[in-house]
Amino acid sequence: MTHRRTLAVSAGRPPRTPGAGVNAPLVTSTTHHHGGEAVYRRQLGTVDSEVSAFEEALGALEGGQALAFASGTAATSAVFDVVPTGSGIVVPDVCYYNSRVVAEEAGDDGRLRVSVVDTSDTEATCAAMDDLGDVALLWLETPSNPMLRVSDLAALTEAAHARGALVAVDSTFNTPFVLRPLEFGADVVVHSATKYIAGHSDALIGATVTRPGSDVGERLTRRRHRGGAMPGALEAFLALRGLRTLPLRMDAAQAGAAELAARLSQHPAVVEVRHLSLPDDPFHDRAAEQMDGYGAVLTFRLGDAAVAERVCESVRLIAHATSLGGVESLIERRARYAGDAAHGVPDDLVRLSVGVEHVEDLWADLSQAIGAARSA
């Protein structure tokens, strides 16, 4: 089998016609002259387009059929929307805020019955599915944002399927180079491709990946078209360009995150560090069993919310900004947002998305920021 690093470069290319470009062309027209089924499909972005090229490449990396959306939240909403009305769904207690809100609003509207549980606790998750009775969907986010909890994919997928439920996994933190949920039996993989896949903080785009020909994949396609959640041509073009260097960026970012986590764990001002590479991390063993790496996001705590906020304000190289997965490192205190604070995120927890800068420069910046925050 072709290695994934090679697939990232080679998949989604146009035919090798003499004189033609090696990249899928950027076509910005939203209207096309009539000419049969092929033109109709082109207008939908399903053939011979930047969108279809991106989908082909991402699908090859995940081992399934990818479907691009206008954003990660649009992809998430589509998954919830294909769940039959009145069904039960299980979602993590701490995860990406918008995912939790989309699920809870569906519950508040009476469309779905929603159970919230720590999905890293396999027994509690199975109990939550049993309590719902008619459970249609288990939504997992592993590692979870921002608490970095890791769910047992094999066990939970088997348990969910035994109860007649689909399993969807938000794998944004991983990318296909760290984890491929379809290999563990998941039915849907969801990405905010805005993050690592596009990788340059300049494209808003999401995606789902399902098994080729699956019923849920067909339902998601219909939901995307009817809901108007197609990504733009430029966004798909940028995401595909970013995907070409994804393995190189992930290697660099993961190595940097592991090194910074190890150093932070020895810093006298830091009371807790979480990164799955650390041998004493509570989810290290589970991550080692089912992942091909440990990710590029780490968290640390300083024992005081004000000090944590000042650290984020004192960095000079690292950007004090929301998001993750770009080539630049980003830092923020997550509980500064009411939603995360209400969902149990400690008020002194700092999330650091490590980019591809040299680790010594990142460490120097972190060290001076911690020193400045403590002396203020």
VOBA-1610 file (N, C-alpha, C; in pm, whole numbers, padded with zeros to 5 digits, always signed):
BEGIN
Met+00084-00120+00000Met+00000+00000+00000Met+00087+00125+00000Thr+00048+00225-00075Thr+00121+00351-00075Thr+00119+00412+00065His+00232+00462+00112His+00239+00522+00244His+00154+00650+00248Arg+00099+00679+00365Arg+00012+00797+00377Arg+00087+00926+00346Arg+00213+00931+00379Arg+00290+01051+00346Arg+00291+01074+00194Thr+00300+00963+00119Thr+00296+00974-00027Thr+00156+01009-00075Leu+00054+00949-00013Leu-00084+00981-00050Leu-00115+01128-00030Ala-00061+01188+00075Ala-00086+01330+00100Ala-00039+01415-00017Val+00064+01369-00084Val+00119+01443-00198Val+00050+01404-00329Ser+00015+01277-00344Ser-00027+01227-00476Ser-00178+01219-00496Ala-00256+01201-00389Ala-00400+01183-00405Ala-00468+01314-00444Gly-00576+01302-00520Gly-00651+01420-00558Gly-00588+01502-00669Arg-00499+01441-00747Arg-00437+01511-00860Arg-00521+01489-00987Pro-00518+01583-01080Pro-00588+01563-01207Pro-00514+01463-01294Pro-00579+01414-01400Pro-00510+01319-01491Pro-00382+01379-01548Arg-00285+01294-01576Arg-00155+01340-01627Arg-00160+01362-01778Thr-00235+01463-01815Thr-00247+01499-01956Thr-00131+01589-01996Pro-00062+01559-02105Pro+00050+01645-02146Pro+00008+01792-02154Gly+00085+01876-02092Gly+00059+02018-02095Gly-00034+02068-01986Ala-00101+01976-01918Ala-00195+02017-01812Ala-00119+02040-01682Gly-00183+02111-01591Gly-00123+02138-01462Gly-00121+02016-01373Val-00030+02013-01276Val-00023+01901-01182Val-00120+01920-01066Asn-00174+02042-01049Asn-00271+02069-00944Asn-00411+02081-01002Ala-00511+02050-00919Ala-00649+02077-00959Ala-00666+02227-00976Pro-00723+02272-01088Pro-00734+02416-01112Pro-00835+02482-01018Leu-00810+02606-00986Leu-00903+02685-00906Leu-01004+02749-01000Val-01128+02703-00994Val-01235+02754-01080Val-01336+02825-00989Thr-01347+02955-01005Thr-01430+03033-00912Thr-01572+03057-00960Ser-01604+03014-01081Ser-01739+03035-01133Ser-01839+02948-01058Thr-01952+03008-01019Thr-02059+02932-00954Thr-02167+02892-01053Thr-02154+02935-01177Thr-02253+02904-01281Thr-02181+02843-01400His-02245+02741-01461His-02181+02667-01569His-02280+02645-01683His-02232+02650-01806His-02317+02625-01922His-02372+02483-01919His-02494+02469-01966His-02557+02337-01969His-02477+02240-02054Gly-02485+02113-02016Gly-02412+02013-02093Gly-02428+01874-02037Gly-02538+01848-01965Gly-02564+01714-01917Gly-02525+01691-01772Glu-02526+01564-01734Glu-02504+01524-01595Glu-02369+01570-01542Ala-02265+01563-01622Ala-02132+01600-01575Ala-02127+01746-01533Val-02193+01833-01609Val-02194+01975-01575Val-02274+01998-01448Tyr-02386+01927-01434Tyr-02467+01938-01313Tyr-02386+01897-01190Arg-02312+01789-01203Arg-02230+01743-01091Arg-02116+01840-01065Arg-02063+01901-01171Arg-01957+02000-01152Arg-02008+02119-01072Gln-02132+02160-01101Gln-02188+02274-01030Gln-02211+02240-00883Leu-02239+02115-00853Leu-02253+02072-00714Leu-02118+02053-00645Gly-02010+02059-00723Gly-01878+02041-00666Gly-01841+01897-00643Thr-01910+01804-00711Thr-01886+01663-00686Thr-01796+01597-00789Val-01751+01670-00890Val-01664+01610-00990Val-01579+01720-01053Asp-01455+01687-01082Asp-01364+01778-01154Asp-01360+01917-01091Ser-01339+01923-00961Ser-01337+02051-00894Ser-01237+02049-00780Glu-01211+02167-00724Glu-01125+02176-00607Glu-01185+02095-00492Val-01317+02098-00480Val-01383+02027-00370Val-01364+01876-00385Ser-01390+01824-00506Ser-01377+01680-00525Ser-01231+01635-00511Ala-01136+01719-00551Ala-00995+01684-00536Ala-00957+01676-00388Phe-01004+01772-00310Phe-00980+01769-00165Phe-01043+01645-00103Glu-01165+01615-00143Glu-01234+01497-00088Glu-01160+01368-00123Glu-01113+01360-00244Glu-01039+01239-00285Glu-00914+01220-00200Ala-00841+01328-00177Ala-00717+01318-00100Ala-00744+01284+00046Leu-00838+01353+00107Leu-00869+01326+00247Leu-00926+01186+00264Gly-01012+01144+00172Gly-01068+01009+00180Gly-00960+00902+00169Ala-00862+00924+00082Ala-00753+00828+00069Ala-00675+00816+00199Leu-00654+00929+00268Leu-00577+00926+00392Leu-00654+00860+00505Glu-00785+00881+00510Glu-00867+00823+00618Glu-00912+00681+00587Gly-00902+00640+00462Gly-00949+00508+00425Gly-01099+00502+00406Gly-01157+00611+00353Gly-01301+00615+00333Gly-01338+00715+00226Gln-01461+00759+00229Gln-01513+00856+00132Gln-01538+00987+00204Ala-01466+01091+00165Ala-01476+01220+00233Ala-01582+01307+00167Leu-01638+01395+00247Leu-01740+01489+00202Leu-01706+01624+00266Ala-01681+01725+00184Ala-01641+01855+00236Ala-01762+01941+00271Phe-01747+02019+00378Phe-01852+02110+00423Phe-01795+02250+00439Ala-01885+02345+00456Ala-01844+02484+00467Ala-01765+02513+00594Ser-01778+02429+00696Ser-01703+02446+00820Ser-01711+02317+00899Gly-01630+02308+01004Gly-01639+02192+01090Gly-01774+02183+01160Thr-01827+02297+01202Thr-01958+02298+01268Thr-02067+02257+01171Ala-02056+02295+01043Ala-02153+02250+00943Ala-02151+02099+00928Ala-02031+02040+00930Ala-02019+01895+00923Ala-02081+01829+01046Thr-02051+01885+01163Thr-02108+01833+01287Thr-02260+01840+01285Ser-02314+01955+01245Ser-02459+01972+01242Ser-02524+01873+01147Ala-02458+01845+01035Ala-02513+01750+00939Ala-02525+01611+00999Val-02425+01572+01079Val-02430+01440+01143Val-02548+01433+01239Phe-02565+01536+01322Phe-02679+01537+01414Phe-02811+01541+01339Asp-02813+01610+01224Asp-02938+01625+01149Asp-02986+01496+01085Val-02895+01401+01058Val-02939+01276+00996Val-02986+01174+01100Val-02978+01209+01228Val-03030+01122+01332Val-03182+01137+01337Pro-03259+01027+01336Pro-03406+01038+01335Pro-03459+01115+01456Thr-03561+01194+01432Thr-03624+01272+01539Thr-03674+01180+01650Gly-03650+01221+01773Gly-03692+01144+01889Gly-03589+01045+01939Ser-03481+01026+01863Ser-03378+00930+01902Ser-03290+00986+02013Gly-03218+00896+02078Gly-03124+00936+02181Gly-02983+00946+02125Ile-02908+01043+02175Ile-02767+01055+02139Ile-02686+01077+02267Val-02563+01029+02264Val-02470+01047+02376Val-02356+01134+02327Val-02324+01239+02405Val-02216+01331+02370Val-02124+01348+02490Pro-01998+01387+02468Pro-01904+01405+02579Pro-01943+01525+02667Asp-01908+01515+02795Asp-01938+01625+02886Asp-01848+01746+02861Val-01724+01722+02820Val-01633+01831+02784Val-01579+01801+02645Cys-01607+01892+02551Cys-01562+01875+02414Cys-01563+02012+02347Tyr-01543+02015+02217Tyr-01550+02141+02144Tyr-01686+02205+02172Tyr-01683+02330+02213Tyr-01804+02395+02266Tyr-01919+02393+02167Asn-01894+02425+02040Asn-02002+02430+01942Asn-02068+02294+01922Ser-01991+02186+01930Ser-02048+02052+01915Ser-02148+02025+02028Arg-02107+02058+02148Arg-02196+02038+02263Arg-02322+02125+02250Val-02306+02249+02205Val-02420+02339+02191Val-02517+02289+02085Val-02466+02243+01970Val-02552+02191+01864Val-02635+02075+01916Ala-02571+01985+01992Ala-02644+01870+02047Ala-02747+01915+02151Glu-02708+02003+02240Glu-02798+02045+02346Glu-02918+02123+02293Glu-02896+02203+02188Glu-03008+02275+02129Glu-03106+02181+02063Ala-03054+02073+02002Ala-03143+01972+01946Ala-03226+01906+02055Gly-03165+01892+02174Gly-03239+01838+02289Gly-03341+01937+02341Asp-03301+02064+02352Asp-03392+02167+02403Asp-03511+02185+02310Asp-03491+02166+02179Asp-03599+02179+02082Asp-03691+02057+02080Gly-03651+01953+02150Gly-03732+01832+02154Gly-03710+01740+02036Arg-03610+01768+01953Arg-03586+01682+01837Arg-03509+01556+01874Leu-03415+01568+01970Leu-03337+01454+02013Leu-03336+01447+02165Arg-03309+01328+02216Arg-03289+01309+02360Arg-03138+01296+02383Val-03083+01387+02461Val-02938+01399+02471Val-02891+01358+02611Ser-02791+01271+02612Ser-02725+01232+02737Ser-02580+01278+02732Val-02534+01341+02838Val-02399+01394+02845Val-02319+01311+02946Val-02200+01265+02904Val-02122+01176+02990Val-01974+01191+02957Asp-01889+01154+03050Asp-01745+01148+03025Asp-01719+01024+02940Thr-01700+01043+02810Thr-01688+00929+02720Thr-01553+00859+02730Ser-01460+00912+02810Ser-01338+00837+02836Ser-01363+00726+02937Asp-01479+00731+03004Asp-01523+00628+03098Asp-01613+00532+03021Thr-01559+00419+02979Thr-01634+00327+02894Thr-01759+00274+02963Glu-01747+00237+03089Glu-01862+00183+03161Glu-01973+00286+03174Ala-01938+00409+03207Ala-02038+00515+03221Ala-02103+00547+03087Thr-02027+00539+02980Thr-02082+00567+02848Thr-02182+00459+02807Cys-02148+00335+02834Cys-02242+00225+02804Cys-02369+00238+02886Ala-02355+00278+03011Ala-02473+00298+03096Ala-02560+00411+03043Ala-02497+00517+02993Ala-02573+00629+02937Ala-02652+00585+02814Met-02592+00501+02730Met-02664+00450+02613Met-02781+00364+02656Asp-02761+00281+02758Asp-02869+00195+02806Asp-02983+00277+02865Asp-02949+00383+02936Asp-03053+00468+02998Asp-03139+00536+02892Leu-03080+00568+02778Leu-03157+00632+02672Leu-03253+00536+02605Gly-03220+00408+02606Gly-03304+00310+02539Gly-03279+00311+02389Asp-03357+00389+02316Asp-03341+00399+02171Asp-03229+00497+02141Val-03105+00448+02139Val-02990+00535+02113Val-02950+00520+01967Ala-02936+00634+01900Ala-02906+00633+01757Ala-02765+00677+01725Leu-02701+00752+01817Leu-02570+00806+01786Leu-02486+00820+01912Leu-02363+00772+01903Leu-02261+00800+02005Leu-02160+00893+01941Trp-02150+01014+01998Trp-02057+01115+01946Trp-01934+01116+02035Leu-01818+01094+01976Leu-01694+01091+02050Leu-01600+01200+02000Glu-01521+01252+02091Glu-01415+01345+02055Glu-01292+01300+02132Thr-01195+01249+02058Thr-01079+01191+02125Thr-00952+01222+02050Pro-00854+01289+02115Pro-00860+01345+02251Pro-00961+01460+02258Ser-01016+01479+02377Ser-01119+01580+02392Ser-01057+01719+02406Asn-01133+01816+02366Asn-01091+01956+02369Asn-01158+02027+02487Pro-01084+02083+02581Pro-00938+02091+02589Pro-00877+01995+02692Met-00956+01902+02745Met-00911+01822+02858Met-00823+01704+02819Leu-00813+01675+02689Leu-00725+01570+02638Leu-00756+01433+02698Arg-00884+01405+02714Arg-00925+01270+02753Arg-00932+01183+02628Val-00899+01056+02643Val-00896+00964+02530Val-00999+00855+02551Ser-01088+00838+02455Ser-01190+00733+02461Ser-01138+00604+02402Asp-01188+00493+02453Asp-01152+00360+02402Asp-01238+00333+02279Leu-01183+00361+02161Leu-01264+00354+02039Leu-01315+00213+02010Ala-01230+00114+02021Ala-01271-00022+01987Ala-01385-00069+02077Ala-01370-00048+02207Ala-01472-00095+02302Ala-01603-00019+02284Leu-01595+00112+02268Leu-01718+00192+02259Leu-01787+00171+02125Thr-01712+00152+02018Thr-01774+00126+01889Thr-01849-00006+01892Glu-01787-00107+01949Glu-01854-00237+01960Glu-01981-00226+02045Ala-01972-00154+02156Ala-02087-00138+02245Ala-02200-00061+02178Ala-02164+00046+02107Ala-02266+00126+02040Ala-02336+00047+01930His-02259-00025+01849His-02318-00103+01742His-02409-00214+01796Ala-02371-00270+01909Ala-02456-00373+01971Ala-02591-00316+02014Arg-02596-00185+02035Arg-02719-00118+02076Arg-02788-00049+01959Gly-02736-00072+01837Gly-02799-00017+01718Gly-02764+00128+01689Ala-02657+00179+01749Ala-02621+00320+01732Ala-02506+00337+01636Leu-02506+00448+01565Leu-02392+00490+01486Leu-02287+00552+01577Val-02162+00549+01532Val-02053+00612+01606Val-01988+00716+01517Ala-01986+00840+01565Ala-01917+00949+01496Ala-01803+00997+01584Val-01688+01022+01523Val-01569+01062+01598Val-01515+01193+01542Asp-01514+01296+01625Asp-01445+01419+01588Asp-01296+01394+01607Ser-01225+01388+01495Ser-01083+01354+01498Ser-00996+01473+01456Thr-01047+01594+01482Thr-00976+01715+01441Thr-00837+01722+01501Phe-00823+01687+01630Phe-00692+01695+01695Phe-00591+01597+01636Asn-00640+01491+01571Asn-00551+01384+01527Asn-00501+01400+01386Thr-00591+01422+01293Thr-00570+01406+01150Thr-00544+01258+01120Pro-00552+01217+00995Pro-00530+01075+00962Pro-00390+01025+00993Phe-00297+01114+01023Phe-00161+01069+01052Phe-00142+01028+01197Val-00242+01051+01280Val-00234+01011+01420Val-00338+00904+01453Leu-00457+00916+01396Leu-00565+00822+01426Leu-00661+00816+01308Arg-00709+00694+01278Arg-00806+00674+01171Arg-00924+00596+01229Pro-01026+00666+01277Pro-01135+00601+01349Pro-01209+00493+01271Leu-01213+00502+01137Leu-01282+00399+01061Leu-01218+00262+01085Glu-01088+00260+01112Glu-01020+00133+01138Glu-01066+00069+01268Phe-01128+00147+01356Phe-01179+00095+01482Phe-01329+00069+01476Gly-01386+00081+01355Gly-01528+00051+01337Gly-01620+00170+01338Ala-01567+00292+01358Ala-01652+00411+01358Ala-01723+00425+01224Asp-01840+00488+01227Asp-01920+00505+01106Asp-01892+00638+01036Val-01859+00741+01114Val-01835+00874+01060Val-01715+00935+01129Val-01625+00994+01052Val-01516+01075+01105Val-01547+01220+01071Val-01528+01308+01166Val-01555+01450+01143Val-01427+01530+01165His-01403+01625+01075His-01287+01713+01088His-01329+01859+01076Ser-01277+01941+01163Ser-01268+02083+01131Ser-01138+02098+01054Ala-01149+02090+00922Ala-01030+02095+00838Ala-00966+02233+00838Thr-01035+02330+00895Thr-00977+02462+00920Thr-00848+02452+00998Lys-00839+02350+01083Lys-00728+02339+01176Lys-00607+02273+01109Tyr-00570+02154+01149Tyr-00445+02094+01102Tyr-00444+02065+00953Ile-00556+02021+00898Ile-00555+01977+00759Ile-00522+02093+00666Ala-00593+02204+00678Ala-00558+02323+00599Ala-00428+02383+00652Gly-00418+02399+00782Gly-00290+02421+00847Gly-00229+02559+00846His-00296+02658+00785His-00235+02790+00774His-00326+02902+00821Ser-00431+02867+00893Ser-00522+02966+00953Ser-00580+03061+00849Asp-00611+03007+00730Asp-00662+03094+00625Asp-00778+03032+00547Ala-00833+02920+00594Ala-00941+02854+00521Ala-01042+02796+00619Leu-01169+02832+00603Leu-01276+02780+00686Leu-01343+02666+00611Ile-01327+02542+00662Ile-01377+02424+00590Ile-01386+02306+00686Gly-01482+02219+00662Gly-01498+02098+00741Gly-01514+01977+00652Ala-01523+01859+00714Ala-01538+01737+00635Ala-01591+01625+00721Thr-01660+01532+00656Thr-01691+01403+00715Thr-01627+01296+00628Val-01602+01180+00688Val-01551+01066+00612Val-01630+00943+00655Thr-01683+00870+00559Thr-01759+00749+00585Thr-01707+00638+00494Arg-01756+00518+00515Arg-01718+00409+00426Arg-01783+00428+00290Pro-01713+00397+00182Pro-01770+00415+00048Pro-01903+00342+00033Gly-02003+00414-00019Gly-02133+00353-00044Gly-02220+00337+00078Ser-02178+00386+00193Ser-02257+00368+00314Ser-02383+00454+00310Asp-02486+00406+00376Asp-02612+00480+00381Asp-02595+00614+00451Val-02516+00616+00558Val-02499+00742+00630Val-02423+00843+00544Gly-02331+00796+00461Gly-02261+00886+00371Gly-02355+00949+00270Glu-02449+00870+00217Glu-02546+00922+00122Glu-02639+01023+00189Arg-02677+00995+00313Arg-02765+01090+00385Arg-02692+01221+00414Leu-02565+01212+00447Leu-02488+01333+00472Leu-02472+01415+00344Thr-02454+01347+00231Thr-02444+01419+00104Thr-02572+01495+00075Arg-02687+01431+00093Arg-02814+01499+00070Arg-02830+01617+00166Arg-02788+01596+00292Arg-02803+01703+00391Arg-02715+01822+00355Arg-02595+01795+00305Arg-02506+01905+00265Arg-02567+01985+00152His-02617+01917+00049His-02672+01988-00066His-02797+02066-00029Arg-02886+02004+00047Arg-03012+02072+00081Arg-02993+02181+00185Gly-02890+02165+00267Gly-02864+02267+00368Gly-02773+02378+00321Gly-02721+02367+00198Gly-02636+02470+00143Gly-02501+02482+00212Ala-02446+02370+00258Ala-02322+02373+00336Ala-02199+02340+00253Met-02204+02366+00122Met-02088+02343+00037Met-01976+02441+00071Pro-01851+02395+00073Pro-01741+02489+00090Pro-01715+02567-00038Gly-01650+02681-00025Gly-01614+02758-00142Gly-01495+02697-00215Ala-01479+02736-00341Ala-01370+02683-00422Ala-01234+02719-00363Leu-01218+02843-00319Leu-01090+02886-00266Leu-01056+02811-00137Glu-01157+02791-00052Glu-01133+02719+00074Glu-01089+02576+00047Ala-01155+02509-00047Ala-01116+02372-00081Ala-00975+02369-00141Phe-00944+02466-00226Phe-00812+02475-00286Phe-00705+02492-00179Leu-00729+02581-00082Leu-00632+02604+00024Leu-00619+02483+00116Ala-00731+02417+00144Ala-00726+02300+00231Ala-00647+02187+00165Leu-00665+02169+00035Leu-00590+02065-00036Leu-00442+02100-00039Arg-00411+02226-00060Arg-00270+02268-00059Arg-00209+02243+00079Gly-00284+02273+00184Gly-00233+02248+00318Gly-00215+02100+00346Leu-00306+02019+00296Leu-00299+01874+00319Leu-00170+01815+00262Arg-00118+01874+00157Arg+00004+01821+00094Arg+00122+01817+00193Thr+00128+01912+00284Thr+00239+01917+00380Thr+00198+01870+00519Leu+00078+01815+00532Leu+00027+01775+00663Leu+00122+01679+00738Pro+00175+01575+00675Pro+00262+01485+00751Pro+00386+01554+00805Leu+00444+01645+00728Leu+00563+01716+00774Leu+00528+01808+00891Arg+00417+01878+00879Arg+00376+01969+00986Arg+00340+01894+01113Met+00270+01781+01099Met+00232+01705+01217Met+00354+01647+01288Asp+00450+01598+01211Asp+00573+01547+01272Asp+00641+01655+01355Ala+00657+01772+01295Ala+00726+01881+01364Ala+00648+01929+01486Ala+00517+01946+01470Ala+00436+01998+01579Ala+00427+01899+01696Gln+00413+01771+01665Gln+00406+01672+01773Gln+00538+01662+01849Ala+00648+01666+01778Ala+00778+01660+01844Ala+00797+01782+01934Gly+00759+01899+01884Gly+00771+02019+01965Gly+00682+02015+02088Ala+00559+01966+02073Ala+00467+01957+02186Ala+00521+01863+02293Ala+00574+01749+02253Ala+00628+01654+02349Ala+00746+01714+02427Glu+00833+01784+02357Glu+00948+01845+02423Glu+00905+01956+02520Leu+00813+02040+02478Leu+00766+02147+02566Leu+00693+02091+02687Ala+00615+01985+02667Ala+00545+01924+02780Ala+00644+01869+02881Ala+00749+01805+02833Ala+00850+01750+02924Ala+00918+01862+03004Arg+00948+01973+02938Arg+01013+02084+03009Arg+00917+02152+03106Leu+00793+02172+03063Leu+00695+02236+03152Leu+00671+02152+03277Ser+00678+02020+03262Ser+00654+01933+03378Ser+00762+01948+03484Gln+00876+02007+03448Gln+00984+02031+03543Gln+00988+02176+03591His+00900+02260+03541His+00902+02402+03577His+00840+02421+03715Pro+00905+02493+03806Pro+00854+02506+03943Pro+00721+02581+03953Ala+00686+02663+03853Ala+00562+02740+03859Ala+00442+02663+03805Val+00466+02552+03739Val+00359+02476+03673Val+00312+02365+03766Val+00182+02361+03792Val+00128+02262+03886Val+00078+02136+03816Glu+00051+02145+03686Glu+00006+02026+03612Glu+00031+02047+03464Val+00078+01943+03397Val+00095+01945+03251Val+00023+01824+03196Arg-00049+01845+03086Arg-00114+01733+03018Arg-00068+01727+02873His-00004+01620+02838His+00023+01585+02699His+00034+01435+02696Leu-00027+01374+02596Leu-00038+01229+02594Leu+00096+01159+02583Ser+00201+01231+02548Ser+00335+01170+02539Ser+00397+01146+02677Leu+00350+01215+02778Leu+00410+01202+02911Leu+00376+01065+02970Pro+00474+00991+03016Pro+00449+00855+03067Pro+00349+00851+03182Asp+00340+00959+03262Asp+00248+00959+03375Asp+00114+01022+03341Asp+00092+01058+03215Asp-00039+01111+03177Asp-00144+01002+03195Pro-00262+01036+03249Pro-00363+00933+03275Pro-00411+00858+03151Phe-00391+00918+03033Phe-00436+00853+02909Phe-00321+00813+02818His-00200+00813+02872His-00083+00779+02790His-00094+00639+02732Asp-00125+00541+02814Asp-00127+00403+02766Asp-00235+00381+02661Arg-00353+00438+02684Arg-00460+00420+02586Arg-00424+00489+02454Ala-00364+00606+02464Ala-00322+00676+02342Ala-00217+00595+02267Ala-00123+00537+02340Ala-00017+00459+02276Ala-00074+00337+02204Glu-00183+00282+02255Glu-00243+00163+02195Glu-00317+00193+02065Gln-00384+00309+02058Gln-00470+00332+01942Gln-00430+00449+01853Met-00325+00520+01889Met-00282+00635+01810Met-00141+00614+01757Asp-00109+00682+01647Asp+00025+00676+01589Asp+00112+00793+01634Gly+00065+00867+01729Gly+00138+00980+01784Gly+00061+01033+01903Tyr+00103+01147+01954Tyr+00040+01200+02076Tyr-00020+01339+02056Gly-00025+01386+01932Gly-00088+01514+01905Gly+00002+01632+01935Ala-00045+01750+01896Ala+00035+01871+01909Ala-00029+01974+02000Val-00130+01933+02076Val-00194+02021+02174Val-00155+01973+02314Leu-00115+02067+02399Leu-00089+02036+02539Leu-00159+02140+02625Thr-00178+02106+02750Thr-00233+02202+02846Thr-00145+02205+02969Phe-00147+02319+03037Phe-00078+02327+03166Phe-00153+02423+03256Arg-00134+02402+03386Arg-00202+02483+03486Arg-00099+02550+03576Leu-00135+02670+03620Leu-00043+02750+03700Leu-00097+02780+03839Gly-00213+02722+03873Gly-00267+02736+04007Gly-00344+02864+04033Asp-00347+02954+03937Asp-00414+03083+03955Asp-00459+03135+03819Ala-00587+03170+03807Ala-00640+03214+03678Ala-00576+03343+03630Ala-00550+03435+03723Ala-00491+03563+03683Ala-00350+03544+03629Val-00273+03458+03693Val-00138+03430+03644Val-00145+03363+03508Ala-00238+03270+03491Ala-00253+03201+03362Ala-00287+03299+03251Glu-00375+03395+03281Glu-00411+03494+03182Glu-00293+03584+03147Arg-00216+03619+03247Arg-00099+03705+03222Arg+00006+03633+03137Val+00022+03501+03157Val+00114+03425+03073Val+00074+03439+02926Cys-00055+03423+02901Cys-00104+03431+02762Cys-00085+03571+02704Glu-00094+03672+02790Glu-00078+03810+02744Glu+00068+03849+02728Ser+00159+03769+02786Ser+00301+03806+02789Ser+00385+03740+02681Val+00326+03646+02606Val+00405+03581+02501Val+00436+03680+02389Arg+00549+03658+02323Arg+00593+03747+02215Arg+00599+03677+02080Leu+00637+03551+02081Leu+00642+03472+01958Leu+00512+03395+01938Ile+00471+03324+02041Ile+00345+03250+02038Ile+00230+03352+02030Ala+00127+03320+01951Ala+00014+03411+01936Ala-00091+03384+02043His-00137+03491+02108His-00247+03480+02204His-00376+03487+02125Ala-00428+03371+02089Ala-00543+03367+01998Ala-00616+03234+02013Thr-00744+03235+01974Thr-00825+03114+01974Thr-00801+03035+01845Ser-00807+02908+01853Ser-00795+02810+01745Ser-00672+02723+01769Leu-00644+02640+01673Leu-00533+02546+01685Leu-00503+02489+01547Gly-00389+02421+01537Gly-00358+02345+01416Gly-00289+02420+01306Gly-00256+02548+01326Gly-00184+02621+01223Gly-00034+02604+01237Val+00040+02657+01142Val+00186+02649+01149Val+00239+02733+01265Glu+00159+02830+01311Glu+00200+02915+01422Glu+00144+02859+01553Ser+00219+02872+01661Ser+00174+02828+01792Ser+00075+02928+01849Leu-00028+02876+01914Leu-00136+02958+01970Leu-00158+02921+02115Ile-00188+03021+02198Ile-00206+02997+02341Ile-00327+03075+02391Glu-00399+03018+02486Glu-00508+03090+02552Glu-00551+03017+02678Arg-00612+03093+02766Arg-00675+03036+02886Arg-00819+03003+02850Arg-00851+02875+02847Arg-00979+02833+02791Arg-01100+02878+02874Ala-01088+02884+03005Ala-01203+02919+03088Ala-01236+03067+03082Arg-01163+03144+03002Arg-01201+03283+02979Arg-01333+03289+02904Tyr-01374+03177+02842Tyr-01501+03168+02772Tyr-01604+03102+02864Ala-01720+03165+02875Ala-01822+03116+02968Ala-01861+02972+02940Gly-01868+02935+02811Gly-01910+02799+02777Gly-01815+02695+02832Asp-01685+02716+02813Asp-01588+02620+02865Asp-01587+02618+03017Ala-01598+02735+03078Ala-01599+02741+03224Ala-01718+02666+03280Ala-01833+02680+03215Ala-01955+02613+03263Ala-01947+02463+03246His-01863+02417+03155His-01852+02273+03129His-01734+02210+03204Gly-01686+02276+03306Gly-01590+02214+03396Gly-01444+02232+03363Val-01410+02324+03272Val-01269+02349+03242Val-01210+02434+03355Pro-01100+02390+03418Pro-01041+02468+03528Pro-01005+02610+03484Asp-01022+02706+03577Asp-01004+02845+03536Asp-00858+02883+03512Asp-00763+02799+03555Asp-00622+02829+03532Asp-00560+02744+03422Leu-00644+02673+03346Leu-00592+02583+03244Leu-00557+02662+03118Val-00433+02645+03072Val-00384+02709+02950Val-00370+02603+02842Arg-00430+02631+02726Arg-00416+02539+02612Arg-00313+02596+02516Leu-00219+02512+02477Leu-00115+02553+02383Leu-00118+02461+02262Ser-00148+02519+02146Ser-00140+02447+02020Ser-00002+02475+01963Val+00081+02372+01956Val+00220+02390+01914Val+00230+02386+01763Gly+00296+02487+01707Gly+00315+02495+01563Gly+00447+02433+01521Val+00508+02491+01420Val+00630+02431+01364Val+00753+02519+01386Glu+00743+02618+01475Glu+00861+02698+01508Glu+00966+02611+01578His+01088+02660+01586His+01192+02585+01655His+01157+02578+01804Val+01174+02460+01861Val+01130+02439+01999Val+01206+02526+02098Glu+01332+02557+02069Glu+01408+02642+02161Glu+01351+02784+02165Asp+01305+02834+02052Asp+01244+02966+02050Asp+01111+02965+02124Leu+01034+02858+02108Leu+00907+02847+02180Leu+00932+02838+02331Trp+01031+02760+02369Trp+01060+02745+02512Trp+01107+02877+02572Ala+01189+02949+02500Ala+01235+03079+02550Ala+01117+03174+02569Asp+01023+03171+02477Asp+00907+03258+02488Asp+00818+03218+02606Leu+00793+03088+02619Leu+00713+03041+02733Leu+00779+03075+02866Ser+00907+03053+02875Ser+00979+03076+03000Ser+00973+03223+03042Gln+00995+03313+02945Gln+00989+03455+02980Gln+00847+03498+03015Ala+00747+03440+02948Ala+00608+03476+02976Ala+00566+03430+03116Ile+00607+03309+03153Ile+00576+03260+03288Ile+00645+03345+03392Gly+00771+03380+03367Gly+00844+03467+03461Gly+00780+03603+03474Ala+00741+03662+03360Ala+00677+03794+03363Ala+00544+03789+03434Ala+00468+03683+03415Ala+00335+03671+03477Ala+00347+03657+03629Arg+00446+03585+03674Arg+00461+03563+03818Arg+00514+03687+03890Ser+00590+03770+03820Ser+00647+03887+03885Ser+00558+04011+03875Ala+00451+04001+03796Ala+00364+04117+03777Ala+00286+04152+03905
//
